């Protein structure tokens, strides 16, 4: 009998599964768009996916694949945070928050400038 040889893969602190992934994305989507028919339409608009796919993602039956996940993350801060958490990259969340704050400040500044150049009239 030969002894076992070779390398063993180290086990991480958490073992991700498809079910955990699908549930996490569903929770993130629900926090941002809800679970109504309008939510399904919103997810379809963001990704170009079918109604059935969007419903599966919102229900947590299946998780989105590569391109659809990228498109969801582009439009949903909650999905982006979830992806970062699942990838164990929470440090990037601060960068996302700073980017969102910067965008909000730019929009607010543009509104203030538009109102002040109009003499305060809308």
C-alpha positions, 0 to 999 in steps of 0.5 A: 500500500502506498502512502498518500502524497500530493498537496491538499487544498487549504480550506478557507474560513467560509466555503461559498456555494451557488446557493449562498451566492444566489441568496446574497445577490437576491438580498442585495437586489431586494434591498435596492429595488424591492421584489415587485413587478417593477423590480423585475423590470428594473433588473431587466432594464439594467442587464438586458436579461429576460423576465424569467432570469430577473425573477430567478435572481430576485427570488434567489433561485439562481445567481447572475452569470459574469456579464449580468453580474457586472451590469448589476454591480454597475447599477446597484451599490448593494450588489457591488458591496455584496460581491466585494463581501463575497470575495472577501474584499471589504477594504474596497467598500470604502473606495466605493463609498468615497466614489458615491460621495464624490458623485453626490457632491458633484451633482449637488454642486451643479444644482447649486450653480444652476440655481445661483446662475438662474437667480434662484428661479426654477 
